[in-house]
């Protein structure tokens, strides 16, 4: 009788001393035998799955029914998710957020990387969602290639100026101190506001207060939702499932500058802008 042996092989890893403590996975209870229930399962068409997952509320609380931690493992290959390839974070293709007039569609994903001692460290993944009615305002760009779209500043300006909702969903892929996160964001926003008004200063102070003195763990979601060019909702969720809006920003200079941070001529995440350009090129064929 032939016996087999299991051989465990350790792969080389790069150790980065930034809150990279390993986590222990504990087994849960064994689920009941699913076989008796198999005959009761009925396949649903893809288009029928979404109406049952959306919950629009008037109180500006988010109801996304989505957990980045769960999606990163259980949704592999699912048509309902798009994976950001460098971080393996998975984003819902359709997202329903309160304050928005309709579900938002995912255009593309990317990641933000910071360099420490010549080593690139990925900090977060991000996905841009838009109200699909925005596409009807982009007829002038129909038939353009992804490369042409990526270099076309007026197109991205048109997306922001449209009085329809856009949302940037950020998912942290490592622990980050809130002050550190805000300082990096502020360093990108402030130089874009040449002559800040008192309203701009107040908006930035309100924005800052969300992050100061607050630890952000791996898997934390941050939603930046533009209701129109002058108003933006900000929400932080530790589990990605549900979160009330933390604040509302009302300053066109701040909202424009933040959008330019990600989709201007010098974006902090080139991979995100490139992916969004590919998504637009596909939708505008």
C-alpha positions as CSV (number, residue, x, y, z in Angstrom):
1,X,0.0,0.0,0.0
2,X,1.4,3.4,-1.1
3,X,1.3,6.2,1.4
4,X,1.4,9.9,0.6
5,X,3.1,12.7,2.6
6,X,2.1,16.3,2.7
7,X,5.1,18.7,2.5
8,X,4.7,22.3,3.6
9,X,6.9,24.7,1.8
10,X,7.5,28.2,3.1
11,X,7.6,30.9,0.5
12,X,9.9,33.9,0.9
13,X,8.2,37.0,2.2
14,X,9.1,40.7,2.4
15,X,8.8,42.0,6.0
16,X,7.7,45.6,6.4
17,X,7.5,46.9,9.9
18,X,4.2,48.8,9.6
19,X,1.6,47.1,11.8
20,X,2.0,43.9,9.9
21,X,1.1,41.6,12.7
22,X,-0.2,38.2,11.6
23,X,-3.8,37.3,12.3
24,X,-5.0,33.9,13.5
25,X,-7.9,32.3,11.8
26,X,-10.0,30.2,14.1
27,X,-12.3,27.5,12.8
28,X,-16.0,28.0,13.3
29,X,-18.8,25.4,13.7
30,X,-19.2,22.9,10.9
31,X,-22.3,23.9,8.8
32,X,-25.2,21.5,8.5
33,X,-25.1,19.1,5.6
34,X,-26.3,21.1,2.6
35,X,-27.2,18.1,0.4
36,X,-30.9,17.9,1.5
37,X,-31.4,21.5,0.5
38,X,-29.8,21.3,-2.9
39,X,-33.1,20.5,-4.7
40,X,-34.6,23.6,-3.3
41,X,-32.0,26.0,-4.7
42,X,-33.1,27.8,-7.9
43,X,-30.5,29.7,-10.0
44,X,-31.3,33.4,-10.4
45,X,-30.4,35.4,-13.5
46,X,-27.6,38.0,-12.8
47,X,-29.9,41.0,-13.4
48,X,-32.3,39.8,-10.7
49,X,-29.8,39.7,-7.9
50,X,-29.4,43.4,-7.4
51,X,-32.8,44.7,-6.5
52,X,-32.8,42.6,-3.4
53,X,-29.6,44.0,-2.1
54,X,-30.2,47.7,-2.2
55,X,-31.7,49.7,0.6
56,X,-32.1,53.4,0.2
57,X,-32.6,55.4,3.3
58,X,-33.4,59.1,3.8
59,X,-31.2,59.5,6.9
60,X,-27.9,59.6,4.9
61,X,-26.8,56.2,6.4
62,X,-25.0,53.8,4.1
63,X,-26.5,50.4,3.4
64,X,-24.0,48.7,1.1
65,X,-24.5,45.0,2.3
66,X,-20.8,44.6,1.6
67,X,-17.8,43.5,3.7
68,X,-14.3,43.9,2.1
69,X,-13.0,41.2,4.5
70,X,-15.6,38.7,3.3
71,X,-15.5,39.7,-0.3
72,X,-11.7,39.2,-0.5
73,X,-12.1,35.5,-0.1
74,X,-15.7,34.3,-0.7
75,X,-16.5,36.1,-3.9
76,X,-13.7,34.8,-6.1
77,X,-15.0,34.6,-9.6
78,X,-18.3,36.2,-8.8
79,X,-19.8,38.3,-11.6
80,X,-21.1,40.7,-8.9
81,X,-17.5,41.8,-8.0
82,X,-14.5,43.3,-9.7
83,X,-11.1,42.5,-8.2
84,X,-8.4,45.2,-7.9
85,X,-5.5,43.0,-9.2
86,X,-2.6,44.4,-7.1
87,X,-4.3,44.3,-3.7
88,X,-6.9,41.5,-4.4
89,X,-9.6,43.7,-2.9
90,X,-13.0,43.0,-4.5
91,X,-15.5,45.7,-5.1
92,X,-19.2,45.3,-5.8
93,X,-20.0,46.2,-9.4
94,X,-23.2,48.0,-8.3
95,X,-23.4,49.9,-5.0
96,X,-26.5,51.4,-3.4
97,X,-25.8,54.4,-1.1
98,X,-28.3,56.6,0.7
99,X,-28.5,60.1,-0.6
100,X,-28.1,58.8,-4.1
101,X,-31.1,58.8,-6.5
102,X,-30.2,55.4,-7.9
103,X,-27.6,52.6,-7.5
104,X,-24.1,53.5,-8.7
105,X,-22.0,51.5,-11.2
106,X,-18.4,50.7,-10.8
107,X,-16.2,52.2,-13.5
108,X,-12.7,51.0,-12.4
109,X,-10.4,50.2,-9.5
110,X,-6.8,51.0,-8.5
111,X,-4.5,51.3,-5.6
112,X,-2.5,53.9,-3.7
113,X,1.2,53.2,-3.0
114,X,3.6,55.1,-0.8
115,X,7.4,54.7,-0.9
116,X,9.3,54.1,2.3
117,X,13.0,53.6,2.1
118,X,12.8,52.9,-1.6
119,X,10.2,50.2,-1.0
120,X,6.7,50.7,-2.4
121,X,4.0,49.9,0.2
122,X,0.4,49.6,-0.9
123,X,-1.9,51.6,1.4
124,X,-5.4,51.2,0.0
125,X,-7.4,50.0,-2.9
126,X,-10.1,52.3,-4.5
127,X,-13.1,52.0,-6.8
128,X,-15.0,54.8,-8.6
129,X,-18.8,54.5,-8.9
130,X,-21.1,56.8,-10.9
131,X,-24.7,57.3,-11.6
132,X,-25.1,55.7,-15.1
133,X,-27.1,58.7,-16.3
134,X,-23.7,60.5,-16.4
135,X,-22.8,58.5,-19.5
136,X,-25.5,60.2,-21.5
137,X,-23.6,63.5,-21.0
138,X,-20.5,62.1,-22.5
139,X,-21.6,61.5,-26.1
140,X,-18.8,63.7,-27.4
141,X,-16.3,61.1,-26.3
142,X,-18.0,58.1,-27.8
143,X,-15.6,55.8,-29.7
144,X,-12.5,57.2,-28.0
145,X,-9.8,54.8,-26.9
146,X,-8.9,54.3,-23.2
147,X,-5.6,56.1,-23.8
148,X,-7.3,59.1,-25.3
149,X,-9.9,59.2,-22.5
150,X,-7.2,59.0,-19.8
151,X,-5.4,62.1,-21.2
152,X,-8.6,64.0,-21.7
153,X,-9.0,66.4,-18.7
154,X,-12.3,68.0,-20.0
155,X,-14.0,64.5,-19.9
156,X,-13.2,64.0,-16.2
157,X,-14.2,67.6,-15.5
158,X,-17.5,66.9,-17.2
159,X,-18.0,63.8,-14.9
160,X,-17.5,65.9,-11.8
161,X,-19.6,68.9,-13.0
162,X,-22.6,66.7,-13.8
163,X,-25.2,67.2,-11.1
164,X,-25.3,63.4,-10.5
165,X,-23.8,61.2,-7.8
166,X,-20.2,59.8,-7.9
167,X,-18.6,57.9,-5.1
168,X,-15.0,56.9,-4.4
169,X,-14.9,53.7,-2.2
170,X,-11.5,53.4,-0.5
171,X,-10.5,50.1,1.3
172,X,-7.4,50.1,3.5
173,X,-5.1,47.2,2.9
174,X,-3.0,47.9,6.1
175,X,-3.4,49.6,9.4
176,X,-2.9,53.4,9.2
177,X,-3.1,56.1,11.8
178,X,-5.9,58.6,11.0
179,X,-3.6,61.6,11.3
180,X,-1.2,60.0,8.8
181,X,-4.0,59.3,6.4
182,X,-5.3,62.9,6.6
183,X,-1.9,64.5,6.3
184,X,-1.3,62.6,3.1
185,X,-4.7,63.7,1.8
186,X,-4.3,67.3,2.9
187,X,-0.8,67.5,1.3
188,X,-2.5,66.6,-2.0
189,X,-5.7,68.8,-1.6
190,X,-4.3,72.1,-0.2
191,X,-1.9,73.0,-3.0
192,X,-4.8,72.7,-5.4
193,X,-6.7,75.5,-3.6
194,X,-4.7,78.6,-4.5
195,X,-6.7,81.2,-2.4
196,X,-8.8,79.4,0.2
197,X,-11.9,81.2,1.4
198,X,-13.3,81.0,4.9
199,X,-15.8,78.4,3.6
200,X,-12.9,76.4,2.2
201,X,-11.0,76.5,5.5
202,X,-14.1,75.5,7.5
203,X,-14.7,72.6,5.1
204,X,-11.1,71.4,5.4
205,X,-11.3,71.6,9.2
206,X,-14.5,69.6,9.2
207,X,-12.9,67.0,6.8
208,X,-9.8,66.8,9.0
209,X,-11.8,66.1,12.2
210,X,-13.1,62.8,10.8
211,X,-9.6,61.4,10.7
212,X,-7.7,63.0,13.6
213,X,-7.0,60.7,16.5
214,X,-8.7,57.8,14.9
215,X,-7.0,54.5,14.1
216,X,-7.8,53.0,10.7
217,X,-7.5,49.2,10.7
218,X,-7.0,47.0,7.6
219,X,-10.3,46.5,5.9
220,X,-11.7,49.9,6.9
221,X,-13.9,51.5,4.2
222,X,-14.0,55.2,3.4
223,X,-16.8,56.5,1.2
224,X,-16.4,59.9,-0.5
225,X,-19.7,60.6,-2.3
226,X,-20.2,63.7,-4.4
227,X,-23.9,64.5,-4.5
228,X,-23.2,67.4,-6.9
229,X,-20.1,69.6,-7.6
230,X,-20.6,71.5,-4.4
231,X,-21.6,68.8,-1.9
232,X,-19.9,65.7,-0.7
233,X,-20.7,63.1,1.9
234,X,-17.9,61.4,3.9
235,X,-18.4,58.1,5.7
236,X,-16.0,55.7,7.5
237,X,-16.9,52.1,8.2
238,X,-14.8,49.7,10.1
239,X,-16.6,46.6,8.7
240,X,-17.9,47.9,5.3
241,X,-21.4,46.8,6.1
242,X,-23.2,49.9,7.3
243,X,-22.2,53.3,8.5
244,X,-23.9,56.6,9.1
245,X,-22.5,59.6,7.3
246,X,-19.7,61.2,9.3
247,X,-20.0,64.7,7.8
248,X,-21.1,66.7,4.8
249,X,-18.6,68.9,3.0
250,X,-20.0,72.0,1.2
251,X,-17.2,73.7,-0.6
252,X,-16.8,73.6,-4.4
253,X,-13.0,74.3,-4.1
254,X,-12.6,71.4,-1.7
255,X,-14.7,68.9,-3.7
256,X,-13.2,69.9,-7.0
257,X,-9.7,69.6,-5.6
258,X,-10.3,66.2,-4.1
259,X,-11.7,64.9,-7.4
260,X,-8.6,66.3,-9.1
261,X,-6.3,64.5,-6.6
262,X,-7.5,61.2,-8.1
263,X,-8.5,62.1,-11.7
264,X,-6.5,65.2,-12.6
265,X,-3.3,65.4,-14.6
266,X,-1.2,64.1,-11.7
267,X,-3.3,61.5,-9.9
268,X,-2.2,59.9,-6.7
269,X,-3.3,56.5,-8.1
270,X,-2.4,56.3,-11.8
271,X,-3.8,52.7,-11.8
272,X,-7.2,53.9,-10.7
273,X,-7.5,56.6,-13.4
274,X,-6.2,54.1,-16.0
275,X,-8.8,51.5,-15.0
276,X,-11.6,54.1,-15.0
277,X,-10.5,55.2,-18.5
278,X,-10.8,51.6,-19.7
279,X,-14.2,51.3,-18.1
280,X,-15.4,54.5,-19.8
281,X,-14.0,53.4,-23.2
282,X,-16.0,50.2,-22.9
283,X,-19.2,51.9,-22.0
284,X,-18.9,54.6,-24.6
285,X,-18.3,52.4,-27.6
